[in-house]
Amino acid sequence: MPDRTTLARRYKALYPILQAFVLFVGQDAEMLDEPFEGHDRYEDKSLFKVKGPGWHQSDRQAGRIPEKLRHLDTDASWSKSAYHGWVYGYGVHLTCNRVGLPKLVQVETAAYSEAQAVQDKEPLILPVLHPDTLSGDNGYTAARRIRQWAARGVALLTPAAKWVKGRYAQAYHRFLQQPHNAALLRARRTAVEPVFDLIAKLIGADDNHKQLPVQRLENGRACLALATLSLQIAMIVNSIGALPLRSISYFQGAFT
């Protein structure tokens, strides 16, 4: 049996391998069941609270650790969640299809923006996933990206609540009002948002703030990417067994 430090080192190194497997399984599954097919993708970010205390932003910016603050994860950062308020931890940036099957996963500190994450994933989203559309919330609105993707045949759909002035913005909002596009935007909440709760349950982080069982960015990346891959496997097994695709109780039971 390898030493614990060896296992820990190998665990930290899993993240890029797991990312590649998530991409592979997401594509390969399209040949297994019709719900796994389709060319409409959904993008979102969800925050996971770090294990341990939060680091006050003023102390963090100054690089100052209070004397009585124990077991602090200094890799994490702050970001605000619409559901939980300010969270000190990490963020999962997920690309999935209409039924919630993950296609791409990226894990960063909480402050890492949606815009930067989708920029990172662009070399895989456009030429590898070949989507017709990608729907996200207001955090993904970028006029330049919308035009660049449209030139490559991909419609980036966001509510664009703050981009309303000018003829390009007005034309984009008319485009969003078309019934098909409006339906895709409405479906975002049921397509991708519940998937984060399933990932949380798979790692036992189903409390109010989805607290991770590990610390440090390398460990958090491996943990959340492994949970994403596990969810893919669970959904494929459910498809084979004619079970609801998002039912993970059988999958969880295998490990208890």
N, C-alpha and C positions, 0 to 999 in steps of 0.2 A: 504494500500500500504506500503510495507517495506521501511524503511529509505534508503536513497541513500548509506550510508556506508554499510548497510546490503547487498544491491544489488551488490556493488563493491566487497565485501568479497566473496559472492557466485560466482560471475563472475570469480574471480581469482582461485577459487577451481574447476572450470569446466574442466580444462585441462586433467587430467587423465580419467575423464568420457568421454570426447569427443574422446580421443585416443581409448578407448575401443569401442565406437560406430562406429568409422571409421573402425576399424578392423572387427566388426560384420557386418556392412553394406557391406563392400567390399567382404566378404565371402558370405553373403546371396544373394547378387545381381547375383552371378554366376548362380543361378537357374532361373533367370528371362529372360535373353537374352544371346544368344550365344557370342556376342562380349565381354561380361563380364567374360567369361570363359577363359581357357588357363592356361598354367603352365610356361609361360615366364614372368618374372618380370623385372622392370626397376627401377633404383635407381638414385637419383640426389639431389643436394642441390641448393637452390636459396637464395640470400640475399635480405633482406628488410631493407630499410633505417629507422633509428629511427626517431620518431617525435621530433624535436628540433635540437639543434646544435651538431656537432661532438666534441668529447673530444680528443684533441691532444694526441698522444700516449705517448709523454714524460711526459705530465702532468698526464695522466692516470696511468702510471707506478709508478709515484711518489705520487699518491693519492692527487694531487694538483688540485684544481678547481680555474681557474682564476676568479678574482673579478667580471668582467663584463660578465661572461658566465652565462646566465640565462636559466632556464627550461632544465637543463641537465639531461639526462637519464644515470645514472652511472652504470646501469646493463649491458648495451650494450658493444660490443667490435668491433674491426676492422677486416676486411678480404677483400681480393681482388677478384673482380669479373672480369671474362674475358670480360664482356660486359660493365660494368660501372666503372671499376677501383676500387679504395679503397672505401669501404662502412662501415660506422659506424652504426651498428644495430644488426639484428638478422638473423638467417638462418633457413629455412624450409628444413628438410630432408624427402623426399617423396619416398615411394615405390608404384608403380602403375603397371597396366597391359598394354597390347599393345595399347588399345584405350584410355589410360590415366585415367582409373578409379582408384582413390586412394585406396590403401590397408592398408598402415601404414603411420602415420605422426609423426614426432618428431620436436620440435622447441627448438632451443638453441641460445646462443649468436653467433654472426657472426664468431668468431674465432674457434668455435667448429668444429673439422675436420670431413670430410666424413668418414674416417676410424674409428673414435671413434663412430660415430652415427650408422654405420652398425654393429659394434660390439655390441652396446646396443640393436639393434633390432634382432640380431641373434637368441635369444631364441624364437622369434615369426616367423621370416622368415623361418627357417628350419623346425621345427616340426608342425607349424600351417598353414603357407601358402603353404608348400610343393611344391616349385617351381622346375622346371627342370633346368632353367637358371635364373641368375640375371645379368643384364647388367648395367654397370656404366662407368664413365670416369676414367681418370688416377688416380684420388684421391682415388679410391677403390682398387688399385693394392696392393696386399700383398701376397707374395709367400706362406707364411705359411697358410693363410686363403684359398687361391686357392686350395692348396693340401688337407686341412682339409675338405672343402666343397665337393671336388671331392670324397673323401672317403665316404661321406654321400649321394652321388648321385646328387649333385647340382653343375652345372657348373657356376662359377663366371667369367663373361666375361668383360674384360677391355682392352683398347688399349695397356696397359703395355709398354708405350713408353720408360720408363727408365729402364725397366727390360728386358734386351736383351742378357746378357752374361750368359754363363753356359748352360749345356745340358737341365736343366729343363726349363729355359727360352726359349730356342730354340724350345723345344717340345711344349711349351704352344703357341708360335706364330704360329707354324704349325697347332695347334688345332684351333686357331682363324681364320686361312685362309680357313678353311673348309666352303663351301658355306652357309650352314645353320647358322653357328656361325657368319660369316661375315655379313650376312643379319640382324641378331638380333642386332649386334653392330651398324649397320647403322641406324636401326629403332629407336635407343634411342633418337635421337634428335626430332623426330616427336611424340614419345610415351610420354615422360615425360616433356621435356622442355617447350612446350606450355601450359602445365597444370598450371605452376606457374603464367603465365599471367592471366589465368582465376581466380585463387585464388585472385590475386591482384585486379581484376575488381570487384569481389564480396565484397571486403571491401573498395572499392573506392581508392585503392592505385595504380592506373594505370598510374601514372606519370612516368618520366624517370627512377627514382631510386626506385620506388615502396615504397613510404614513408608510414609507418604505421600511423593509426589514434590514436594510444595509446602509452603510455610509460610504462616502467618496464617489466621485463621478464615475470612475472606472467600474466600480461594483454596481452602481445604479444603472449604468448602461447595460451591463451584462444581464442583470436581473430583469429589467423591463423588456429588453429584446428577447430574452428567453421566454418570458410570459407571452409576448406577442406570437412567437413561433408556436408555443403550446396552444394558444387559442386557434391558430390556423389548423393544427392537427385535430383539435377537438371538433372544429366545424366540419372538417372532412370526414371524420369518423361518424359524426351525426348524419351527414349526408348519406353515407353508406348504409347506416342503420335506419334511415327514414325517420330520424328524430328531428325536433326543432333545431335549426342550425346554431342558435345561440344558447342552447341548454348545455351548461358545462358541469352540471352536478355529477354526471356519470364519470366525467374526466377527472374531477376533483376526488371522487370516491376511490379511484384507482391508486391514489397516492396517500390515502389516510389509513 
